[in-house]
């Protein structure tokens, strides 16, 4: 999804491969570079064969335990290697043509399945989080494509939150990324800054860019119960977001201790294996 991008299994955490990957991730290792390039023709065939799947990870309101929405994560069900996380096909995210096809396939699939669940279970105030990357947001036809997919699924822009990373918005405010994000918000969708605190210039972006929510990176969530020092950064980020009028989602919540600490800090929402692993949306029909 032109995206970054859980998202390999690093311990029990959401894998890094679900997030945006840049060219530098493949430079300096000739063997890895070659493997990354070699996978592209196979991935193109996978798109044609319908092997890409949208998986969904719930986002939970920490104060109530109620589901607030889902983040959509791409999976490749390879006939030979089984279910693959995005870390296995990261080079696709920086290959503009394939990145656009991946975004279209996952977004179209997730929109229709999300709406089908609503038809079965009744309308709920839940949103769908879609990961985007630079190859998506520099496209001149991006807004028109999203509008067509939203309309075809019977959804509205208000049902969608588009998730980006700090590295995606390093351009200027008169560039296509800023314009597309501004148009997204003007139409009623929200924009979340993902993996917050791990990129460049994040604080400046909160002031100058069209952002509604920050998602605290899992590295700031792990080990909160171990020391006051570990708790200082997430506490500061939550306080700052509140002062700026932004929503907050904590990623990678793996333990009850982390959940309770974040809730006591006033963090609004969270996601992670403590609540649910990413899965096909059929898993979430029963509740």
LINTA-V474918 format. One record per backbone hydrogen bond with DSSP energy under -1.0 kcal/mol. NH is the residue of the N-H (numbers start at 1). CO is the residue of the C=O. If there is no record, write none. Layout:
BEGIN
<<NH & CO> <NH & CO>>
END
This chain:
BEGIN
<<10 & 8> <13 & 10> <18 & 15> <19 & 16> <25 & 22> <26 & 23> <33 & 29> <34 & 30> <35 & 31> <36 & 32> <37 & 33> <38 & 34> <39 & 35> <40 & 37> <43 & 39> <44 & 40> <45 & 41> <46 & 42> <47 & 43> <48 & 44> <49 & 45> <51 & 46> <53 & 75> <55 & 73> <56 & 279> <57 & 71> <59 & 69> <60 & 270> <61 & 66> <62 & 268> <65 & 61> <68 & 59> <69 & 59> <70 & 127> <71 & 57> <72 & 129> <73 & 55> <75 & 53> <76 & 84> <77 & 51> <78 & 76> <78 & 82> <82 & 78> <84 & 76> <88 & 85> <89 & 86> <92 & 89> <93 & 90> <95 & 92> <99 & 95> <100 & 96> <101 & 97> <102 & 98> <103 & 99> <104 & 100> <105 & 101> <106 & 102> <107 & 103> <108 & 104> <109 & 105> <110 & 106> <111 & 107> <112 & 108> <113 & 109> <114 & 110> <115 & 111> <116 & 112> <117 & 113> <118 & 114> <119 & 115> <120 & 116> <121 & 117> <122 & 118> <126 & 124> <127 & 68> <128 & 159> <129 & 70> <130 & 161> <132 & 163> <136 & 133> <137 & 133> <138 & 134> <139 & 136> <142 & 139> <145 & 141> <146 & 142> <147 & 143> <148 & 144> <149 & 145> <150 & 146> <151 & 147> <152 & 148> <153 & 149> <155 & 150> <159 & 156> <160 & 157> <161 & 128> <162 & 190> <163 & 130> <164 & 192> <168 & 165> <175 & 172> <179 & 175> <180 & 176> <181 & 177> <182 & 178> <183 & 179> <184 & 180> <185 & 181> <186 & 182> <187 & 183> <188 & 185> <189 & 184> <190 & 160> <192 & 162> <193 & 213> <194 & 164> <196 & 215> <198 & 195> <205 & 201> <206 & 202> <208 & 204> <209 & 205> <211 & 209> <212 & 191> <213 & 191> <214 & 247> <215 & 193> <216 & 249> <217 & 196> <220 & 217> <221 & 218> <222 & 218> <224 & 221> <226 & 223> <231 & 227> <232 & 228> <235 & 231> <236 & 232> <237 & 233> <238 & 234> <239 & 235> <240 & 236> <241 & 237> <242 & 238> <243 & 239> <244 & 240> <246 & 241> <247 & 212> <249 & 214> <250 & 269> <251 & 216> <253 & 271> <259 & 255> <260 & 256> <261 & 257> <262 & 258> <263 & 259> <264 & 260> <265 & 261> <266 & 263> <267 & 262> <269 & 248> <270 & 60> <271 & 250> <274 & 253> <275 & 272> <276 & 272> <279 & 56> <283 & 280> <284 & 281> <285 & 282>>
END
